[in-house]
Amino acid sequence: MRILIIGCGSIGSVLAKAVHDMPEVDRIYVTDQSKDFAVHLISSLHKAQYIDNVNGKLAKVLGEIDLAVEAASQDAARKFIPFALENGVDVMVMSVGVFADEAFRTRCYDLAKKHRSRIYVPSGAACGTDGLHAASAAAISEVHLITKKGPKGLKGAPGLAMRGIDVDALTEATVVFEGNARDAANQFPKNLNVAATISLLGVGFEQTRVTIVCDPSTERNAHTLIVRGEFGELRCETNNVPSPMTPSTSYLAALSAVSAIKRILGNVWIGV
Ligand SMILES: NC(=O)c1ccc[n+]([C@@H]2O[C@H](COP(=O)([O-])OP(=O)(O)OC[C@H]3O[C@@H](n4cnc5c(N)ncnc54)[C@H](O)[C@@H]3O)[C@@H](O)[C@H]2O)c1
């Protein structure tokens, strides 16, 4: 398998090293708007090659690629996902929040159908997506995601400025957002990926409830997923170690991309 990794940050760098150790992967292309960082990352990965996106170079290698992994940003996702899909290349999407835009999502789903390419969205930073997936085969009455992060994990979100909240001034756990996943998408774009994945799997962006708590006493990125429906009720708690490089990102998100690739490469799928 030949893989293109777009974005060599906290997720892309874990992924590049992990796929390099997979015998089924014979070539890795990486690209990043910050070339020096990407080149440093792959200096010890002999299967990997840096490719920049000037003079249509990326388009030229696309014909050789089986899977493109977007691990960069919503801007990159908007640019690269349709480009890969219309070239018949399967895409793994980490900046899932981009799919809160219904017109864009429909365009990508249609392109995948037309060009027989696949879109993979790993479970990301939260557990319980397996149960939600199964539960969605019958009626679901409630999906509620409660995300709790420390100030570093939420800093800079437009939703904080909207409410005049200075996370560094908080002395106790404080609810900084309460609403649906659609509004969370606009107000907390970097923290929305889990909410987006859950919305896509379950009851959609309008019906999924999201609560975001900033807790100055925590070093973890925690997610509690509560689902009620015909199947009964599930409550899943995840207490994630944040990436030292990008505190809003949990290490588990990178691991979910690694294990999704292992699953794609394998013939036996457990817990689908
Ligand atoms: N699905 C999930 O559960 C989940 C969890 C955490 C993060 N994410 C998302 O995954 C993405 C990557 O996260 P990360 O923590 O690795 O981010 P990061 O900031 O650590 O790294 C992103 C890298 O992508 C590069 N980049 C950004 N825009 C680019 C572009 N247009 N073209 C080329 N390179 C570009 C940056 O230079 C950087 O090196 C983010 O959008 C993040 O919000 C998803």
The ligand as an SDF file (V2000), in Angstrom:
LIG
                    3D

 44 48  0  0  0  0  0  0  0  0999 V2000
  -10.9030   13.1450   14.6580 N   0  0  0  0  0  0  0  0  0  0  0  0
  -10.4910   13.4660   15.8840 C   0  0  0  0  0  0  0  0  0  0  0  0
  -10.9580   12.9390   16.9030 O   0  0  0  0  0  0  0  0  0  0  0  0
   -9.4230   14.5120   16.0310 C   0  0  0  0  0  0  0  0  0  0  0  0
   -8.7530   14.6760   17.2530 C   0  0  0  0  0  0  0  0  0  0  0  0
   -7.7760   15.6450   17.3370 C   0  0  0  0  0  0  0  0  0  0  0  0
   -7.4870   16.4550   16.2570 C   0  0  0  0  0  0  0  0  0  0  0  0
   -8.1750   16.3140   15.0900 N   0  0  0  0  0  0  0  0  0  0  0  0
   -7.9390   17.1780   13.9390 C   0  0  0  0  0  0  0  0  0  0  0  0
   -6.9410   16.5880   13.1130 O   0  0  0  0  0  0  0  0  0  0  0  0
   -6.1940   17.6230   12.4660 C   0  0  0  0  0  0  0  0  0  0  0  0
   -4.7080   17.4260   12.7760 C   0  0  0  0  0  0  0  0  0  0  0  0
   -4.5270   17.5110   14.1620 O   0  0  0  0  0  0  0  0  0  0  0  0
   -3.0520   17.6830   14.7800 P   0  0  0  0  0  0  0  0  0  0  0  0
   -3.2140   17.7240   16.2480 O   0  0  0  0  0  0  0  0  0  0  0  0
   -2.1130   16.7090   14.1760 O   0  0  0  0  0  0  0  0  0  0  0  0
   -2.7010   19.1660   14.2890 O   0  0  0  0  0  0  0  0  0  0  0  0
   -1.2660   19.8770   14.3570 P   0  0  0  0  0  0  0  0  0  0  0  0
   -1.5620   21.3280   14.4140 O   0  0  0  0  0  0  0  0  0  0  0  0
   -0.4140   19.2500   15.3830 O   0  0  0  0  0  0  0  0  0  0  0  0
   -0.6260   19.5350   12.9230 O   0  0  0  0  0  0  0  0  0  0  0  0
   -1.2120   19.9150   11.7200 C   0  0  0  0  0  0  0  0  0  0  0  0
   -0.1180   19.9620   10.6610 C   0  0  0  0  0  0  0  0  0  0  0  0
   -0.7530   20.1860    9.4000 O   0  0  0  0  0  0  0  0  0  0  0  0
   -0.0750   21.2170    8.7200 C   0  0  0  0  0  0  0  0  0  0  0  0
   -1.0710   21.9120    7.8760 N   0  0  0  0  0  0  0  0  0  0  0  0
   -2.1120   22.6740    8.2770 C   0  0  0  0  0  0  0  0  0  0  0  0
   -2.8110   23.1130    7.2280 N   0  0  0  0  0  0  0  0  0  0  0  0
   -2.1940   22.6300    6.1200 C   0  0  0  0  0  0  0  0  0  0  0  0
   -2.4240   22.7300    4.7340 C   0  0  0  0  0  0  0  0  0  0  0  0
   -3.4530   23.4630    4.2590 N   0  0  0  0  0  0  0  0  0  0  0  0
   -1.5920   22.0960    3.8800 N   0  0  0  0  0  0  0  0  0  0  0  0
   -0.5400   21.3780    4.3460 C   0  0  0  0  0  0  0  0  0  0  0  0
   -0.2670   21.2440    5.6550 N   0  0  0  0  0  0  0  0  0  0  0  0
   -1.0780   21.8520    6.5320 C   0  0  0  0  0  0  0  0  0  0  0  0
    0.5270   22.1070    9.7930 C   0  0  0  0  0  0  0  0  0  0  0  0
    1.6850   22.7890    9.3060 O   0  0  0  0  0  0  0  0  0  0  0  0
    0.8770   21.0960   10.8870 C   0  0  0  0  0  0  0  0  0  0  0  0
    2.1950   20.5850   10.7580 O   0  0  0  0  0  0  0  0  0  0  0  0
   -6.7300   18.9610   13.0120 C   0  0  0  0  0  0  0  0  0  0  0  0
   -7.6700   19.5100   12.1110 O   0  0  0  0  0  0  0  0  0  0  0  0
   -7.4220   18.5580   14.3020 C   0  0  0  0  0  0  0  0  0  0  0  0
   -8.4750   19.4550   14.6350 O   0  0  0  0  0  0  0  0  0  0  0  0
   -9.1090   15.3340   14.9580 C   0  0  0  0  0  0  0  0  0  0  0  0
  1  2  1  0
  2  3  2  0
  2  4  1  0
  4  5  1  0
  4 44  2  0
  5  6  2  0
  6  7  1  0
  7  8  2  0
  8  9  1  0
  8 44  1  0
  9 10  1  0
  9 42  1  0
 10 11  1  0
 11 12  1  0
 11 40  1  0
 12 13  1  0
 13 14  1  0
 14 15  2  0
 14 16  1  0
 14 17  1  0
 17 18  1  0
 18 19  2  0
 18 20  1  0
 18 21  1  0
 21 22  1  0
 22 23  1  0
 23 24  1  0
 23 38  1  0
 24 25  1  0
 25 26  1  0
 25 36  1  0
 26 27  1  0
 26 35  1  0
 27 28  2  0
 28 29  1  0
 29 30  1  0
 29 35  2  0
 30 31  1  0
 30 32  2  0
 32 33  1  0
 33 34  2  0
 34 35  1  0
 36 37  1  0
 36 38  1  0
 38 39  1  0
 40 41  1  0
 40 42  1  0
 42 43  1  0
M  CHG  2   8   1  16  -1
M  END
$$$$
